[in-house]
Amino acid sequence: MISRDSLKQKLDICPDEYLQQVADFLESLMFRGENPIDLDRLADDTPKSEMLNDFRQAWHEAMTGQGIPVRQLWAELEAQDSLDD
């Protein structure tokens, strides 16, 4: 398990363009009001271990510049959608 200090070090070297995505993800994991998010319920049949592995892979890709900006993904989806029409 990662320590807070280790996570803080990773955030310190995280490119600025990814910080909002990281913050959004962390917010989605935090308590909302008095009801914590139940990851098991949201993920249907996906085990927590699989979700954590997926997050670790996504984090690695973001930290190493392998990610694709959301703006680019949307543009590609919209372009595909217009071809399908």
Sequence and secondary structure as in RCSB ss.txt:
>XXXX:A:sequence
MISRDSLKQKLDICPDEYLQQVADFLESLMFRGENPIDLDRLADDTPKSEMLNDFRQAWHEAMTGQGIPVRQLWA
ELEAQDSLDD
>XXXX:A:secstr
   HHHHHHHHHHS HHHHHHHHHHHHHHS BTTB   HHHHTTT  HHHHHHHHHHHHHHHHTT    HHHHHH
HHHHHHHHH 
